[in-house]
Amino acid sequence: MRAHFLAFTILAAFTSGALAQQPTTQFMSEKDIMGLIEKAKADRKNDAPMVPEPILQLAPYKAQLEYRPLKAPAAVHEKDAELFVVLQGTGDIITGGKLVNEKRVNAANLTGSDIADGQTHHVVKGDTLIVPNYTPHQVVPTGGAPIVLMTVHVPMPAPANWP
């Protein structure tokens, strides 16, 4: 019995130590990002309006590449804000207003076909936009080509000791 308890204690200590040893910095080069864009193009099925590819993850944050050749449904995230950085292309990011044909996706997210009475932000490569939680938003590619974004979901509310 003592041997089992000792083995369990060592395993628990090792496991919690391994989980605590997360890297503090991660890196992906522009060449790697360009490869992800090509992978997203290849992974696209039929007329999918968006293809996501993971960029970096450092819990609770995850940077994701979004290859968007077509207009995708609008969204509302109740538990996190969303940061958008335009990597390629041009488009409109519509924020605010009200979801049209609203449906609940899961316990923390809503979707809709469009946004009524929103504000349109015309975006190009290098532009950045953050959308607060509970705010409808939708990305629409323009210019006859896909728009490629990096997105990061930021859990809300922010920790008490946030800067």
Secondary structure, 3 states (H helix, E strand, C coil): CHHHHHHHHHHHHHHHHHHHCCCCCCCCCHHHHHHHHHHHHHHCCCCCCCEEEEEEEECCEEEEEEEECCCCCEEEECCEEEEEEEEECEEEEEECCEEECCEEEECCEEEECEEECCEEEEEECCCEEEECCCCCEEEEEECCCCEEEEEEEEECCCCCCCC
